[in-house]
């Protein structure tokens, strides 16, 4: 009888240990390095922001976060790789606007921003700068619109490639202003910038950090920012809305997503860590230098932003009958 009782006690103890194992594993997360995939080249604007955020998260979580660059196809290669990764909380994707613009523009992007990912945390949003070559006879956005209308098809704008945010932002501008400005795609925004400075292009949109030194040297003229309002870094530069470009709010965003199926506990812990990081004054100052505004909040805030952005670009592509080869 005593032997039977001992066996029953041992069996119950074993069952209890098995039941407690998932909770123990969840509490132990992260138990190994977390991989943060950045789908853009080392040194690019998004890469530098991602590495800064990763360092701060590592310190906040007392965890190792390894940044890996998986570049190509406007960010699609890295996104597609993460979409297929094990949803164990150890593979994350640092996203920016191309996450939605490329998916909207291409049926062969290799990933679905909504169906294959869960949002983890929003980080920041910020506009682009609309710039022209100094030889363009327009001192304001309104003047540029009028100049473009008088010269249909004679002006060129550059982008980082078909489906990039630089491309779709200008297509949105054209649709809202009834202008005809030719698109010249490049393999990256750096090459487009070189041709803008050389006078082969007349206009483009660019990031705020890339624009500021060029504007200070008068190598480009900044006519507007693409958001709804002005920014502190360019207080004298109006927004598109102020300059008569209606319903054209274009922002770059940054955030972190994970493969669908990632444990909720891991997502919750990551989100909480991001909130702590965003509350640090040096993080706020660093992201403000990018022309960005912090957007702390729950994963659902990033999810809503991604869905809204994706739907908006798909609508523009359909309305403007844009095609992508």
C-alpha positions in Angstrom: 0.0 0.0 0.0 2.8 2.4 0.9 4.6 1.5 -2.3 1.4 2.3 -4.3 1.0 5.6 -2.5 4.6 6.5 -3.2 4.1 5.8 -6.9 0.9 7.9 -7.0 2.7 10.8 -5.3 5.6 10.5 -7.8 3.2 10.4 -10.8 1.3 13.4 -9.6 4.5 15.3 -9.0 5.6 14.5 -12.5 2.4 15.8 -14.0 2.7 18.9 -11.9 6.2 19.5 -13.2 5.1 19.1 -16.8 2.2 21.5 -16.3 4.5 24.1 -14.7 7.1 23.7 -17.5 5.5 26.1 -20.0 5.1 28.8 -17.4 8.7 28.3 -16.4 9.9 28.6 -20.0 7.8 31.7 -20.5 9.3 33.3 -17.4 12.8 32.4 -18.7 12.3 34.2 -22.0 14.6 35.4 -23.4 17.0 32.5 -22.7 19.2 33.1 -25.7 20.1 36.0 -28.1 17.3 37.6 -30.0 17.8 38.2 -33.7 16.6 41.6 -35.0 16.5 41.6 -38.8 17.0 44.9 -40.6 16.0 44.6 -44.3 18.2 47.5 -45.3 22.0 48.0 -45.8 24.3 48.7 -42.9 24.7 52.4 -42.4 21.3 53.3 -44.0 19.1 55.6 -42.0 16.8 52.8 -40.9 19.7 50.6 -40.0 21.3 53.2 -37.7 18.0 53.8 -35.9 17.5 50.0 -35.6 20.9 49.5 -34.0 20.4 52.4 -31.6 17.0 50.9 -30.5 18.5 47.4 -30.3 21.3 48.6 -28.0 18.8 50.4 -25.7 16.6 47.3 -25.6 19.5 45.1 -24.8 20.3 47.3 -21.8 16.7 47.5 -20.7 16.0 43.8 -21.0 19.5 42.6 -19.9 19.4 40.5 -23.1 21.5 40.1 -26.2 19.9 41.4 -29.3 21.9 40.7 -32.5 21.1 43.0 -35.5 21.3 41.2 -38.9 21.0 43.0 -42.2 19.1 41.0 -44.9 19.0 43.4 -47.8 17.4 43.5 -51.3 14.2 44.1 -53.2 13.4 47.2 -51.2 13.3 45.3 -47.9 11.2 42.4 -49.2 14.0 39.8 -48.9 14.4 40.4 -45.2 10.7 40.6 -44.5 10.0 37.4 -46.4 12.8 35.6 -44.4 11.3 36.7 -41.1 7.8 35.7 -42.2 9.0 32.1 -42.5 11.0 32.1 -39.3 10.1 30.0 -36.2 7.6 32.1 -34.2 9.4 31.5 -31.0 10.1 35.1 -29.9 13.7 35.0 -31.0 13.4 36.5 -34.5 12.1 40.0 -35.0 11.8 42.4 -38.0 12.6 46.1 -37.8 10.1 47.7 -40.2 9.8 51.1 -41.9 7.5 52.4 -44.6 8.8 50.1 -47.4 7.3 47.2 -45.4 3.9 48.4 -46.7 4.8 50.3 -49.9 6.6 47.3 -51.4 3.8 44.9 -50.4 1.2 47.2 -51.9 3.1 47.6 -55.1 4.2 44.0 -55.8 2.2 40.7 -55.8 5.5 38.9 -55.6 6.8 40.6 -52.5 7.0 37.3 -50.8 5.2 38.3 -47.6 2.0 39.8 -46.3 2.4 42.6 -43.7 -0.9 41.8 -42.0 -1.4 38.0 -42.4 2.1 36.8 -41.7 3.2 39.1 -38.8 2.1 40.3 -35.4 2.9 43.8 -34.4 5.2 44.2 -31.4 5.7 47.9 -30.8 5.5 51.2 -32.7 8.5 53.4 -32.3 8.3 56.6 -34.3 6.9 58.4 -37.3 8.2 61.3 -39.3 7.7 63.0 -42.7 10.0 63.1 -45.7 11.3 66.3 -47.2 10.3 67.3 -50.8 13.4 68.8 -52.4 14.3 70.3 -55.8 17.5 71.1 -57.6 18.4 74.8 -57.0 17.9 75.5 -60.7 14.2 74.7 -60.6 12.4 78.1 -60.8 10.2 77.5 -57.8 10.6 78.9 -54.3 7.5 77.3 -52.9 5.5 74.2 -53.3 2.7 76.1 -55.0 5.1 77.5 -57.5 6.5 74.1 -58.2 3.0 72.8 -58.9 2.3 75.6 -61.3 5.7 75.1 -63.0 5.0 71.4 -63.4 1.6 72.1 -64.9 3.1 74.4 -67.4 5.7 71.8 -68.4 3.9 68.4 -68.4 6.3 65.5 -68.8 9.4 67.7 -68.9 10.4 67.3 -65.2 11.9 64.2 -63.6 11.8 62.9 -60.1 14.0 60.1 -58.6 13.2 57.3 -56.2 14.9 54.4 -54.5 13.0 52.0 -56.9 9.5 51.0 -57.9 7.2 50.7 -54.9 9.6 52.6 -52.6 8.1 55.3 -50.4 9.9 57.9 -52.4 8.2 56.6 -55.5 4.7 56.3 -54.1 4.9 59.7 -52.3 5.5 61.5 -55.6 2.8 59.5 -57.3 0.4 60.6 -54.6 1.6 64.2 -55.1 0.9 63.9 -58.8 -2.6 62.4 -58.3 -3.5 65.2 -55.8 -2.2 68.0 -58.0 -2.9 66.8 -61.5 0.7 67.2 -62.5 2.8 65.0 -64.9 6.3 64.5 -63.6 8.3 61.5 -64.9 9.5 58.8 -62.6 13.2 57.7 -62.8 13.8 54.7 -60.5 17.2 53.9 -59.0 18.6 51.0 -57.1 18.8 53.1 -54.0 18.1 56.6 -52.8 21.9 57.5 -52.7 22.2 57.1 -56.5 19.0 59.2 -57.0 20.4 61.9 -54.7 23.6 62.1 -56.8 21.7 62.7 -59.9 19.5 65.3 -58.2 22.6 67.2 -57.1 24.0 66.9 -60.6 20.9 68.4 -62.2 19.7 65.2 -64.0 16.7 65.2 -61.7 14.5 68.1 -60.7 12.8 66.7 -57.6 12.5 63.9 -55.1 11.6 63.1 -51.5 14.4 62.4 -49.0 14.8 61.7 -45.3 15.2 64.6 -43.0 18.7 63.7 -41.8 19.9 63.4 -45.4 18.3 66.6 -46.4 19.5 69.0 -43.6 23.2 69.2 -44.6 22.4 69.5 -48.3 19.9 72.3 -47.6 22.4 74.1 -45.4 24.9 74.0 -48.2 22.2 75.2 -50.6 22.7 72.1 -52.8 19.0 71.4 -52.7 16.0 73.6 -52.0 13.4 72.2 -49.5 9.9 73.2 -50.6 7.8 71.1 -48.1 7.6 68.3 -45.7 5.2 65.5 -46.5 3.4 65.2 -43.2 0.4 67.1 -41.9 2.4 69.8 -40.1 5.9 71.4 -39.8 8.7 69.9 -37.9 11.2 71.4 -35.5 14.2 70.7 -37.7 12.7 72.7 -40.6 10.5 75.3 -38.8 10.3 77.6 -41.9 9.3 74.8 -44.3 5.6 74.3 -44.7 3.8 71.0 -45.0 2.2 69.7 -48.2 -1.2 70.4 -46.7 -0.3 74.1 -46.1 0.9 74.4 -49.7 -2.3 73.2 -51.3 -1.5 69.5 -51.7 -4.7 68.0 -50.3 -5.1 64.5 -48.7 -1.4 63.8 -49.0 0.0 62.9 -45.7 3.1 60.7 -46.2 5.1 59.6 -43.2 7.9 57.1 -42.7 7.4 54.9 -39.6 9.5 52.6 -37.6 8.4 49.6 -35.5 9.1 46.0 -34.6 7.1 43.0 -35.8 7.4 39.3 -35.3 6.2 36.2 -37.2 2.6 35.3 -36.7 2.2 32.8 -33.9 4.9 34.4 -31.7 4.0 33.8 -28.0 1.9 36.6 -26.5 4.1 36.7 -23.5 7.1 37.4 -25.5 5.3 40.2 -27.4 4.1 41.7 -24.2 7.5 41.7 -22.6 9.1 43.2 -25.8 6.5 45.9 -25.9 7.0 46.8 -22.3 10.7 47.0 -22.9 10.2 49.3 -25.9 8.0 51.6 -23.8 10.7 52.0 -21.2 13.3 52.8 -23.9 11.1 55.4 -25.5 10.7 57.1 -22.2 14.4 57.8 -22.0 15.4 61.4 -22.8 18.4 60.5 -25.0 16.2 58.2 -27.1 13.7 61.0 -27.7 16.5 63.4 -28.6 18.1 60.8 -31.0 14.9 60.1 -32.9 14.0 63.8 -33.1 17.2 64.3 -35.0 15.6 62.0 -37.6 12.7 64.4 -37.8 10.6 61.8 -36.1 8.0 61.9 -33.4 7.8 59.1 -30.8 4.7 56.9 -30.9 4.7 54.8 -27.7 1.8 52.4 -27.3 0.4 48.9 -27.5 1.1 46.5 -30.4 -2.3 47.3 -31.7 -1.2 50.9 -32.5 1.4 49.6 -34.8 -1.0 47.1 -36.3 -3.5 49.8 -37.1 -0.8 52.0 -38.7 0.4 49.2 -40.9 -3.1 48.2 -42.0 -4.0 51.9 -42.8 -0.8 52.5 -44.7 -1.1 49.3 -46.7 -4.7 50.1 -47.6 -3.9 53.7 -48.6 -1.1 52.7 -50.9 -3.2 50.0 -52.5 -6.0 52.5 -53.1 -3.6 55.0 -54.7 -2.1 52.3 -57.0 -5.5 51.3 -58.2 -6.8 54.8 -58.7 -3.6 56.0 -60.5 -3.5 52.7 -62.4 0.2 52.3 -61.6 2.0 49.3 -62.9 5.2 47.7 -61.7 7.5 45.5 -63.7 
